[in-house]
Amino acid sequence: MTVADTRVRSRTSVALPPGGVESESHPWKIRLVEHPKRSESSFFRAAKKTVHEILRPMSDEELPYGPRPPGEHPWEMHHGGSLWVKGPSGWLMFRARVGIEWSMQFCAEPAKVDRLRRQAAELVEAFPLTLPALRQLGYEEAEDLLRKPIEDADGVEAWTDSLFNACVPMSRGNHQGILPDVPGEHHYPWPVKGADFVRFDDFQLWVTLPDGTHGAVAPVDRRGSGDGHVRLTFVPEGSAAAQTLARAQDLGLMAVLPPNSSAARQAFSRQIAPGSRTASGPLVEHRRRRGTQRRG
């Protein structure tokens, strides 16, 4: 692995000395206990019923994190700050500045949650079709949720389980999956996981590293450059590359893997010739997909 300036002005590798191993002299333990009984609140039941009505007529292309789960697998509703509004062309979902996970409501300060409410109300006000449409779907509490200041734990609970926080629709994998199958939002940082919903289909974001752990990589240049270097953007804490990545971030640099690395070849595997020893070079024509023209 090499470390490069964030603008990638030079392809020259710069060795980064490995760090030492740190340990604690005082042992510690984590006790695993059963989850307390968690019944769905009336707020959450009403929100889920409404969002299912919103999702039902939407095409896969219109869904915020589509396609919809296959077969009998249900949507999982992520408490991720779901700001649903209706515009002239139909329903849209924006993400709030922060989402409040169900368990996080117990450390949430009402005044700070109220700021989220005020911001949501301002957004909904810009989409005047929203509240009438929600009333038509039976979500009568929407106006009260947006209007009433949040001043105590009851208000925090109502907001946490409302349509404006608790209804980011995701498949189980995208919600809580773990690599090597599907990376879920609960286990991988959103700035990296979010790329799954905007990347080219023929770029492999998640790769297997030489030590068997899984990490995420990104190209260092735009599609069509022919540059097969990849930037390491995420590795789990136990990975052999974790210290190097952390050190690079401390120095304001990038941890870059060369084009002949297994990670780079995995990332560009659907854009290079089978068996190629390098990820650099022109895009292989027969591996193009509709709507993709250059390397990325």
Rosetta silent file (secondary structure, phi, psi, omega in degrees, C-alpha in Angstrom):
SEQUENCE: MTVADTRVRSRTSVALPPGGVESESHPWKIRLVEHPKRSESSFFRAAKKTVHEILRPMSDEELPYGPRPPGEHPWEMHHGGSLWVKGPSGWLMFRARVGIEWSMQFCAEPAKVDRLRRQAAELVEAFPLTLPALRQLGYEEAEDLLRKPIEDADGVEAWTDSLFNACVPMSRGNHQGILPDVPGEHHYPWPVKGADFVRFDDFQLWVTLPDGTHGAVAPVDRRGSGDGHVRLTFVPEGSAAAQTLARAQDLGLMAVLPPNSSAARQAFSRQIAPGSRTASGPLVEHRRRRGTQRRG
SCORE:     score description
SCORE:     0.000 S_00000001
   1 L     0.000  142.316  178.175    0.000    0.000    0.000 S_00000001
   2 E  -119.316  161.657  176.582    1.209    3.508   -0.762 S_00000001
   3 E  -117.451  129.955 -176.377    0.265    6.896    0.591 S_00000001
   4 E  -129.084  156.342  174.023   -0.284    9.735   -1.843 S_00000001
   5 E   -58.416  148.433 -174.217   -1.210   13.416   -1.695 S_00000001
   6 L   -62.436  -19.425  178.615   -4.966   13.899   -1.930 S_00000001
   7 L   -92.861   -1.739  177.991   -4.654   15.453   -5.387 S_00000001
   8 L    52.633   51.185 -179.166   -2.623   12.460   -6.651 S_00000001
   9 L   -72.662  -26.724 -176.663   -0.039   14.700   -8.309 S_00000001
  10 L  -133.249  143.008  177.791    2.530   11.914   -8.381 S_00000001
  11 L   -91.622    5.126 -178.524    2.237    8.166   -8.814 S_00000001
  12 L   -69.183  129.769  179.969    5.470    7.635   -6.867 S_00000001
  13 L   -73.102  139.636  176.312    4.960    5.265   -3.957 S_00000001
  14 L  -120.047  117.128 -176.683    5.833    6.597   -0.522 S_00000001
  15 L   -68.872  136.832  176.863    6.513    3.943    2.087 S_00000001
  16 L  -112.489  115.020 -177.458    4.607    4.332    5.315 S_00000001
  17 L   -61.716  137.611 -179.432    6.390    2.660    8.254 S_00000001
  18 L   -65.797  146.832  178.366    4.160    0.189   10.080 S_00000001
  19 L   -86.293  168.756  178.146    2.944    1.225   13.508 S_00000001
  20 L   -82.865 -179.582  179.262    3.356   -0.721   16.707 S_00000001
  21 L  -105.782  129.244  179.636    0.779   -2.712   18.587 S_00000001
  22 L  -105.827  146.368  178.301   -0.868   -1.129   21.600 S_00000001
  23 L  -143.657  166.077 -179.631   -2.478   -3.003   24.446 S_00000001
  24 L  -109.763  141.323  178.582   -4.072   -2.296   27.797 S_00000001
  25 L   -81.178  -17.393  179.878   -2.807   -3.685   31.097 S_00000001
  26 L  -102.373  114.487 -179.982   -6.322   -3.721   32.559 S_00000001
  27 L   -67.361  155.030  178.245   -8.560   -6.412   31.022 S_00000001
  28 L  -139.476  157.639 -178.504  -12.130   -5.531   30.181 S_00000001
  29 L  -136.150  151.369  173.185  -15.243   -7.472   29.349 S_00000001
  30 L  -114.332  126.348  179.834  -18.515   -6.782   27.594 S_00000001
  31 L   -91.169  128.719  177.629  -21.568   -8.481   29.012 S_00000001
  32 L   -93.479  125.243 -178.995  -24.135   -9.661   26.476 S_00000001
  33 L  -127.364  159.916  178.774  -27.698   -9.361   27.708 S_00000001
  34 L   -68.074  144.246  175.630  -31.064   -9.985   26.161 S_00000001
  35 L   -63.384  136.256  173.008  -32.717   -7.102   24.379 S_00000001
  36 L   -62.804  150.791  178.847  -35.540   -5.645   26.460 S_00000001
  37 L   -54.465  124.993 -178.089  -38.952   -6.371   25.029 S_00000001
  38 L  -120.152  103.389  177.265  -39.502   -3.848   22.262 S_00000001
  39 L   -93.379  147.885  179.348  -43.062   -3.408   21.141 S_00000001
  40 L   -70.235  130.879  177.703  -43.863   -1.186   18.203 S_00000001
  41 L   -72.635  161.350  176.313  -45.234    2.157   19.258 S_00000001
  42 H   -63.532  -30.675  177.969  -48.455    3.465   17.781 S_00000001
  43 H   -63.378  -43.984 -177.139  -46.350    6.206   16.165 S_00000001
  44 H   -70.672  -39.815  178.777  -44.209    3.636   14.339 S_00000001
  45 H   -61.615  -42.913  179.845  -47.165    1.506   13.247 S_00000001
  46 H   -66.137  -40.223 -179.816  -48.879    4.542   11.740 S_00000001
  47 H   -65.843  -44.749 -179.240  -45.693    5.689   10.007 S_00000001
  48 H   -64.469  -42.351  178.914  -44.971    2.253    8.524 S_00000001
  49 H   -58.863  -41.093 -178.527  -48.525    1.840    7.267 S_00000001
  50 H   -68.889  -44.909 -176.074  -48.291    5.211    5.539 S_00000001
  51 H   -69.105  -30.144  174.829  -44.907    4.668    3.940 S_00000001
  52 H   -64.193  -36.669  176.320  -46.007    1.284    2.561 S_00000001
  53 H   -66.753  -34.898  177.985  -48.872    3.100    0.840 S_00000001
  54 H   -69.351  -41.461 -174.487  -46.353    5.578   -0.562 S_00000001
  55 H   -74.997  -30.904 -170.997  -43.974    2.858   -1.767 S_00000001
  56 L   -53.120  -48.989 -177.791  -46.526    0.521   -3.319 S_00000001
  57 L   -83.304   -4.779 -175.807  -47.096    2.385   -6.635 S_00000001
  58 L   -76.372  141.833  174.602  -43.476    3.524   -7.024 S_00000001
  59 L   -77.922  165.261  178.933  -41.273    1.919   -9.672 S_00000001
  60 L   -58.970  -34.272 -179.449  -37.847    0.551   -8.729 S_00000001
  61 L   -69.480  -23.692 -178.584  -36.247    3.582  -10.377 S_00000001
  62 L   -89.147  -18.478 -176.572  -38.249    5.924   -8.148 S_00000001
  63 L   -66.809  144.328 -177.445  -37.457    4.178   -4.855 S_00000001
  64 L   -64.598  -39.094  179.252  -34.890    5.969   -2.672 S_00000001
  65 L  -134.335   51.657 -177.131  -32.764    2.838   -2.115 S_00000001
  66 L   -72.801 -179.821   -1.692  -34.268    0.408   -4.604 S_00000001
  67 L   -75.883  169.464 -177.806  -34.907   -2.023   -5.982 S_00000001
  68 L   -65.634  152.718 -179.426  -37.598   -3.304   -3.641 S_00000001
  69 L   -56.998  140.829 -176.464  -36.804   -6.494   -1.682 S_00000001
  70 L   -75.736  156.267  172.160  -37.447   -9.646   -3.748 S_00000001
  71 L    55.648 -129.866 -176.218  -40.188  -12.171   -3.138 S_00000001
  72 L   -90.061    0.025 -178.452  -41.624  -12.347    0.335 S_00000001
  73 L   -70.112  127.178 -176.926  -38.831  -10.363    1.960 S_00000001
  74 L   -84.382  161.930  168.483  -40.318   -7.233    3.557 S_00000001
  75 L   -62.523  145.732  166.995  -38.980   -3.717    3.619 S_00000001
  76 E  -108.574  132.311 -177.506  -37.026   -2.874    6.751 S_00000001
  77 E   -95.390  113.832 -177.852  -37.636    0.633    8.015 S_00000001
  78 E   -89.682  131.247  175.786  -34.435    2.329    9.095 S_00000001
  79 L   -77.109   73.191 -171.329  -34.604    5.111   11.681 S_00000001
  80 L  -119.263   14.665  179.302  -32.382    7.240    9.483 S_00000001
  81 L    86.358   56.870 -174.146  -34.111   10.618    9.197 S_00000001
  82 E   -86.636  103.912 -179.958  -36.740    9.983    6.505 S_00000001
  83 E  -100.885   94.546 -178.742  -38.200   13.272    5.327 S_00000001
  84 E   -87.157  130.273  176.860  -41.038   12.333    2.978 S_00000001
  85 E  -137.792  159.059  177.511  -42.547   15.083    0.845 S_00000001
  86 E  -116.275  123.317  176.829  -44.789   15.163   -2.198 S_00000001
  87 E  -106.843 -177.386 -179.051  -43.853   17.239   -5.211 S_00000001
  88 L   -58.607  -28.740 -177.604  -45.580   17.767   -8.566 S_00000001
  89 L   -96.953   -1.371  178.479  -44.047   14.561   -9.954 S_00000001
  90 E   132.218 -165.510 -176.391  -44.753   12.379   -6.912 S_00000001
  91 E   -77.798  142.102  177.151  -43.253   11.351   -3.579 S_00000001
  92 E  -131.998  150.252  174.387  -39.660   12.139   -2.669 S_00000001
  93 E  -124.667  123.380  173.043  -37.586   11.199    0.362 S_00000001
  94 E  -104.984  159.297  175.564  -34.807   13.395    1.721 S_00000001
  95 E   -98.894  136.851  177.364  -32.504   12.494    4.601 S_00000001
  96 L   -68.881  166.450  178.402  -32.495   14.683    7.703 S_00000001
  97 L   -54.072  -41.377  169.219  -29.307   16.259    9.005 S_00000001
  98 L  -141.680  152.709  170.879  -29.168   13.307   11.395 S_00000001
  99 L  -102.479  155.421  179.384  -31.414   10.331   11.985 S_00000001
 100 L  -111.255  108.945  173.999  -32.291    9.088   15.462 S_00000001
 101 L   -63.038  152.501 -175.987  -31.900    5.350   15.939 S_00000001
 102 H   -53.227  -47.336 -177.294  -34.533    3.828   18.234 S_00000001
 103 H   -70.135  -22.073 -176.760  -32.051    3.201   21.078 S_00000001
 104 H   -78.936  -10.292  178.323  -30.537    6.672   20.690 S_00000001
 105 H   -62.814  -25.014 -175.340  -33.758    8.379   21.728 S_00000001
 106 H   -78.466   -7.831  173.149  -32.795    7.667   25.345 S_00000001
 107 H  -118.190    9.469 -175.635  -29.788    9.988   25.109 S_00000001
 108 L   -85.915  128.635  177.982  -31.433   12.559   22.845 S_00000001
 109 L   -81.448  125.248 -176.249  -31.890   16.066   24.206 S_00000001
 110 H   -51.294  -41.637 -178.119  -35.394   17.367   23.377 S_00000001
 111 H   -62.672  -34.666  179.987  -34.152   20.813   22.322 S_00000001
 112 H   -75.559  -34.804  175.301  -31.771   19.267   19.796 S_00000001
 113 H   -69.178  -34.594  178.777  -34.468   16.975   18.432 S_00000001
 114 H   -62.810  -31.453  175.486  -36.770   19.971   18.188 S_00000001
 115 H   -62.666  -38.404  176.144  -34.256   21.573   15.831 S_00000001
 116 H   -63.811  -39.902  178.154  -34.709   18.555   13.551 S_00000001
 117 H   -61.464  -44.868 -178.295  -38.470   19.043   13.760 S_00000001
 118 H   -64.183  -38.470  178.633  -38.203   22.707   12.766 S_00000001
 119 H   -67.775  -38.953  177.127  -35.978   21.864    9.820 S_00000001
 120 H   -64.397  -41.871 -179.948  -38.381   19.144    8.676 S_00000001
 121 H   -62.494  -37.463  178.978  -41.323   21.550    8.960 S_00000001
 122 H   -67.098  -38.484  177.711  -39.515   24.086    6.802 S_00000001
 123 H   -65.561  -48.629 -179.099  -38.855   21.461    4.147 S_00000001
 124 H   -60.465  -36.034  179.024  -42.459   20.230    4.147 S_00000001
 125 H   -61.255  -29.788  178.817  -43.679   23.821    3.875 S_00000001
 126 L   -76.161  -10.164  177.915  -41.776   24.079    0.589 S_00000001
 127 L  -122.802   80.004 -171.980  -43.838   21.112   -0.706 S_00000001
 128 L   -64.028  -12.908  177.728  -47.458   22.194   -0.093 S_00000001
 129 L   -77.726  -13.423 -169.623  -48.881   18.991   -1.579 S_00000001
 130 H   -65.628  -57.526 -174.043  -47.401   16.928    1.270 S_00000001
 131 H   -63.602  -42.848  175.404  -49.780   17.393    4.201 S_00000001
 132 H   -60.229  -38.473  179.824  -53.000   17.027    2.165 S_00000001
 133 H   -67.062  -39.213  178.320  -51.589   13.856    0.595 S_00000001
 134 H   -67.057  -38.230  176.222  -50.632   12.437    4.008 S_00000001
 135 H   -62.079  -39.274  179.194  -54.096   13.172    5.344 S_00000001
 136 H   -64.232  -31.590  177.885  -55.548   11.330    2.373 S_00000001
 137 L   -83.411   -2.489  177.682  -53.380    8.327    3.263 S_00000001
 138 L    94.056    5.224  179.792  -54.655    8.459    6.839 S_00000001
 139 L   -90.915   75.349 -173.603  -51.544    9.927    8.468 S_00000001
 140 L   -69.964  -23.853 -174.118  -53.455   12.570   10.387 S_00000001
 141 L   -78.621   -6.560 -174.703  -50.685   13.167   12.941 S_00000001
 142 H   -55.840  -49.068 -176.108  -48.222   14.651   10.429 S_00000001
 143 H   -63.034  -40.960 -179.656  -49.272   18.266   10.938 S_00000001
 144 H   -66.844  -39.959  178.588  -49.214   17.979   14.726 S_00000001
 145 H   -60.466  -41.123 -177.652  -45.768   16.341   14.681 S_00000001
 146 H   -76.570  -27.105 -173.343  -44.355   19.175   12.585 S_00000001
 147 H   -91.074  -34.667 -170.767  -46.120   21.940   14.533 S_00000001
 148 L   -84.089  123.836  177.927  -45.740   20.884   18.183 S_00000001
 149 L   -59.813  144.319  178.628  -42.421   21.766   19.903 S_00000001
 150 L   -93.992  115.241 -172.099  -40.491   18.796   21.318 S_00000001
 151 L  -126.182   -7.788 -177.086  -39.905   19.470   25.000 S_00000001
 152 L  -152.127 -177.459 -176.700  -39.729   16.095   26.756 S_00000001
 153 H   -64.255  -32.884  177.519  -39.084   12.357   26.333 S_00000001
 154 H   -63.207  -42.534  178.063  -42.622   11.758   25.047 S_00000001
 155 H   -65.439  -38.234  177.251  -42.035   14.246   22.253 S_00000001
 156 H   -63.505  -43.566  179.442  -38.691   12.650   21.429 S_00000001
 157 H   -61.482  -45.223 -179.125  -40.316    9.205   21.240 S_00000001
 158 H   -61.258  -41.226 -179.990  -43.085   10.440   18.948 S_00000001
 159 H   -70.530  -41.381 -178.057  -40.577   12.055   16.601 S_00000001
 160 H   -57.668  -39.855 -176.779  -38.176    9.084   16.677 S_00000001
 161 L   -98.411   17.028 -176.470  -40.888    6.682   15.477 S_00000001
 162 L   -90.952  170.309  176.382  -42.534    9.105   13.051 S_00000001
 163 L   -60.005  -23.704 -175.697  -42.659    9.185    9.269 S_00000001
 164 L   -91.924   10.078  174.728  -40.116   12.017    9.416 S_00000001
 165 L  -144.879  -40.897 -164.494  -37.424    9.861   11.043 S_00000001
 166 L   -94.988    5.283 -168.785  -38.212    6.142   11.140 S_00000001
 167 L  -125.400   54.907  167.614  -39.086    5.273    7.540 S_00000001
 168 E   -87.928  108.277 -173.694  -35.998    5.002    5.348 S_00000001
 169 E   -79.046  123.878 -179.206  -37.011    1.894    3.352 S_00000001
 170 E  -139.231  153.477  169.146  -34.181   -0.585    2.835 S_00000001
 171 L   -69.533  163.698 -179.402  -33.688   -4.235    2.046 S_00000001
 172 H   -59.060  -40.981 -179.403  -32.338   -6.269    4.957 S_00000001
 173 H   -62.983  -49.215 -179.460  -28.864   -6.360    3.408 S_00000001
 174 H   -67.602  -22.351 -179.925  -28.619   -2.610    2.845 S_00000001
 175 H   -83.108  -54.391 -172.651  -30.015   -2.029    6.327 S_00000001
 176 H  -139.354   22.800  179.486  -28.012   -4.411    8.514 S_00000001
 177 L   -73.196  161.297  179.504  -26.017   -6.740    6.272 S_00000001
 178 L  -129.397  137.901  176.203  -22.385   -7.681    6.846 S_00000001
 179 L   -62.674  149.034   16.636  -19.719   -8.431    4.243 S_00000001
 180 L   -88.126    4.820 -179.443  -18.928  -10.591    2.333 S_00000001
 181 L   -79.867  -82.983  179.484  -22.633  -10.699    1.450 S_00000001
 182 L  -134.876  132.247  178.150  -24.070   -7.169    1.523 S_00000001
 183 L   -79.651  124.674 -179.134  -22.745   -4.181    3.511 S_00000001
 184 L  -100.145  157.546 -176.197  -25.468   -2.627    5.639 S_00000001
 185 L   -62.999  -27.618 -178.688  -25.739    0.937    6.885 S_00000001
 186 L   -71.661  -18.759 -172.928  -25.579   -0.170   10.529 S_00000001
 187 L  -116.392   -7.906 -176.182  -22.113   -1.661   10.099 S_00000001
 188 L  -134.538  142.712 -173.843  -20.352    0.528    7.537 S_00000001
 189 L   -62.416  136.233 -175.409  -19.860    4.312    7.490 S_00000001
 190 H   -58.471  -38.585  178.657  -22.519    6.145    5.510 S_00000001
 191 H   -58.287  -26.763  177.610  -20.069    8.253    3.442 S_00000001
 192 H   -90.849  -51.209 -178.746  -18.761    4.944    2.050 S_00000001
 193 H   -57.250  -36.453 -179.183  -21.955    2.852    2.050 S_00000001
 194 H   -57.841  -26.434 -179.743  -23.814    5.682    0.298 S_00000001
 195 H   -65.512  -21.520  177.504  -21.648    5.165   -2.780 S_00000001
 196 H   -58.996  -25.023 -175.643  -23.435    1.842   -3.364 S_00000001
 197 H   -97.737    0.898  178.235  -26.433    3.839   -4.568 S_00000001
 198 L  -130.517   -9.886 -175.476  -24.554    6.105   -6.989 S_00000001
 199 L   -70.369  158.842  169.934  -21.599    4.051   -8.277 S_00000001
 200 L   -62.124  141.913 -178.812  -21.294    2.653  -11.816 S_00000001
 201 L   -61.306  -28.221 -176.575  -22.687   -0.879  -11.877 S_00000001
 202 L   -94.756   13.766  172.064  -19.406   -2.238  -13.242 S_00000001
 203 L  -107.365  127.975 -179.147  -17.244   -0.820  -10.449 S_00000001
 204 L   -91.790  106.637 -176.679  -16.771   -3.092   -7.426 S_00000001
 205 L   -72.162  -41.137 -175.611  -16.791   -0.881   -4.332 S_00000001
 206 E  -102.269  128.661 -175.449  -16.196   -3.635   -1.761 S_00000001
 207 E  -130.567  161.950  174.746  -13.148   -5.882   -2.143 S_00000001
 208 E   -94.742  127.321 -179.186  -11.369   -8.649   -0.251 S_00000001
 209 L   -87.428  163.722 -175.818   -7.975   -7.619    1.100 S_00000001
 210 L   -55.759  -28.748 -179.703   -4.937   -9.939    1.257 S_00000001
 211 L   -85.926    5.073  177.543   -5.527  -10.712    4.957 S_00000001
 212 L    91.638   -8.583  175.990   -9.083  -11.876    4.205 S_00000001
 213 L   -80.139  167.303 -177.989  -10.839   -8.801    5.606 S_00000001
 214 E  -112.711  137.447  179.524  -13.146   -6.705    3.456 S_00000001
 215 E  -136.243  174.345  178.018  -12.629   -3.071    2.597 S_00000001
 216 E  -115.567  141.755 -179.949  -13.967   -0.374    0.305 S_00000001
 217 E  -131.126  160.201  177.067  -11.999    1.319   -2.459 S_00000001
 218 E  -137.915  151.339  175.511  -12.582    4.191   -4.871 S_00000001
 219 E   -63.679  156.695  177.201  -10.900    5.225   -8.145 S_00000001
 220 L   -97.398   -6.753  179.458   -8.316    7.988   -7.937 S_00000001
 221 L  -146.233  169.070 -174.100   -9.342    9.568  -11.232 S_00000001
 222 L   -71.264  161.673  179.771  -12.414    9.981  -13.386 S_00000001
 223 L   -59.298  131.298 -178.888  -13.849    7.323  -15.651 S_00000001
 224 L   101.974   -7.949 -178.244  -11.863    7.099  -18.869 S_00000001
 225 L   -73.734  -25.483 -176.277   -8.485    8.062  -17.381 S_00000001
 226 L    80.733    2.705 -178.384   -7.127    4.535  -17.650 S_00000001
 227 L   -85.514  121.637 -177.202   -5.640    4.860  -14.171 S_00000001
 228 L   -97.344    4.871  173.816   -6.049    1.642  -12.201 S_00000001
 229 L   -63.695  149.023  174.391   -4.883    2.928   -8.809 S_00000001
 230 E  -130.503  145.189  177.012   -7.527    2.730   -6.090 S_00000001
 231 E   -93.935  129.001  176.250   -7.887    4.650   -2.864 S_00000001
 232 E   -78.801  118.746 -175.422   -8.613    2.600    0.242 S_00000001
 233 E  -108.148  -21.069  179.023  -11.559    4.316    1.934 S_00000001
 234 E  -156.023  136.436  168.215  -12.615    1.827    4.598 S_00000001
 235 L  -140.370  151.778  177.122  -11.262   -1.246    6.404 S_00000001
 236 L   -70.336  161.142 -174.242  -12.523   -2.873    9.605 S_00000001
 237 L   -58.944  -33.170 -176.923  -10.588   -2.231   12.791 S_00000001
 238 L   -83.383   -0.730 -177.771   -9.028   -5.692   12.831 S_00000001
 239 L   -70.932  148.854  176.359   -7.619   -5.451    9.309 S_00000001
 240 L   -63.504  -21.702 -179.072   -3.857   -5.440    8.773 S_00000001
 241 L   -89.991   -2.432 -172.771   -4.375   -2.253    6.763 S_00000001
 242 H   -62.749  -44.193 -178.129   -6.240   -0.397    9.526 S_00000001
 243 H   -66.669  -38.233  179.137   -3.214    1.325   11.046 S_00000001
 244 H   -64.397  -43.345  179.278   -1.927    2.422    7.658 S_00000001
 245 H   -64.110  -43.137  178.971   -5.287    3.903    6.709 S_00000001
 246 H   -63.197  -40.581  179.471   -5.580    5.687   10.052 S_00000001
 247 H   -64.737  -42.282  178.703   -2.053    7.073    9.700 S_00000001
 248 H   -60.504  -42.480  179.927   -2.779    8.332    6.191 S_00000001
 249 H   -65.692  -37.971  177.522   -5.897   10.121    7.426 S_00000001
 250 H   -61.788  -34.733 -178.152   -3.929   11.691   10.289 S_00000001
 251 L   -87.277   -2.589 -177.342   -1.424   13.055    7.753 S_00000001
 252 L    72.545   28.908 -178.469   -4.133   14.313    5.387 S_00000001
 253 E  -114.793  178.072  175.962   -3.027   11.813    2.733 S_00000001
 254 E  -110.572  142.650  170.668   -4.621    8.963    0.801 S_00000001
 255 E   -90.248  113.470 -171.556   -3.835    5.279    1.205 S_00000001
 256 E  -117.391  134.140  177.267   -3.448    4.157   -2.405 S_00000001
 257 E  -103.677  139.979 -175.711   -3.153    0.636   -3.801 S_00000001
 258 L   -72.396  162.936 -176.796   -1.332    0.048   -7.119 S_00000001
 259 L   -62.251  -24.527 -179.270   -3.071   -1.148  -10.299 S_00000001
 260 L   -91.102    4.510  177.624   -1.540   -4.616  -10.032 S_00000001
 261 L   -73.798  155.195 -179.940   -2.868   -5.180   -6.500 S_00000001
 262 H   -63.902  -34.019  179.642   -5.618   -7.725   -6.001 S_00000001
 263 H   -64.539  -44.023  179.828   -7.896   -4.996   -4.616 S_00000001
 264 H   -65.619  -41.945 -179.405   -7.522   -2.820   -7.722 S_00000001
 265 H   -67.594  -33.777  173.712   -8.069   -5.768  -10.048 S_00000001
 266 H   -65.491  -45.264 -176.111  -11.205   -6.755   -8.110 S_00000001
 267 H   -59.774  -40.609 -176.810  -12.524   -3.191   -8.209 S_00000001
 268 L  -103.306   17.653 -172.291  -12.138   -2.924  -11.990 S_00000001
 269 L   -59.031  -27.536 -179.436  -12.741   -6.620  -12.747 S_00000001
 270 L   -95.254    9.986  177.306  -15.771   -5.861  -14.924 S_00000001
 271 L  -123.544   -1.027 -179.244  -13.899   -3.179  -16.854 S_00000001
 272 L  -123.381  165.291 -179.645  -10.681   -5.059  -17.707 S_00000001
 273 L   -67.076  143.497  177.784   -9.893   -8.174  -19.711 S_00000001
 274 L   -55.590  134.499  178.599  -10.278  -11.484  -17.841 S_00000001
 275 L    81.189    2.958 -179.277   -6.979  -12.518  -16.284 S_00000001
 276 L   -62.580  142.724 -179.710   -5.440   -9.061  -16.637 S_00000001
 277 L   -92.141    0.031  178.796   -2.535   -8.420  -14.269 S_00000001
 278 L  -143.854  149.153  177.138   -3.259   -4.715  -14.008 S_00000001
 279 L   -90.297   -5.346  178.661   -6.331   -2.537  -13.588 S_00000001
 280 L   -80.934  155.036  178.160   -4.800    0.244  -15.685 S_00000001
 281 L   122.279  177.605 -177.470   -5.637    0.657  -19.349 S_00000001
 282 L   -69.600  155.658  176.483   -8.635    1.345  -21.568 S_00000001
 283 L   -65.757  132.550  178.892  -12.109    0.183  -20.724 S_00000001
 284 L   -74.101  119.847 -172.373  -12.857   -3.199  -22.269 S_00000001
 285 H   -55.570  -45.651 -173.035  -15.624   -2.558  -24.805 S_00000001
 286 H   -72.298   -7.320  178.128  -17.564   -5.805  -24.369 S_00000001
 287 H   -99.806    4.761  176.685  -17.864   -5.192  -20.631 S_00000001
 288 L   -68.748  148.390  172.118  -19.611   -1.879  -20.987 S_00000001
 289 L  -113.326  161.244 -178.399  -23.106   -1.579  -19.689 S_00000001
 290 L   -55.849  128.614  177.826  -25.830    0.622  -20.959 S_00000001
 291 L    88.843   -2.678  177.177  -25.190    4.214  -19.949 S_00000001
 292 L  -113.903  129.601 -174.556  -21.506    3.728  -19.024 S_00000001
 293 L  -117.803  -26.285 -174.238  -18.881    5.061  -21.395 S_00000001
 294 L  -138.927  168.187  179.923  -15.633    5.415  -19.481 S_00000001
 295 L   -63.291  138.906  175.919  -13.606    4.011  -16.613 S_00000001
 296 L  -166.212    0.000    0.000  -14.747    5.033  -13.107 S_00000001
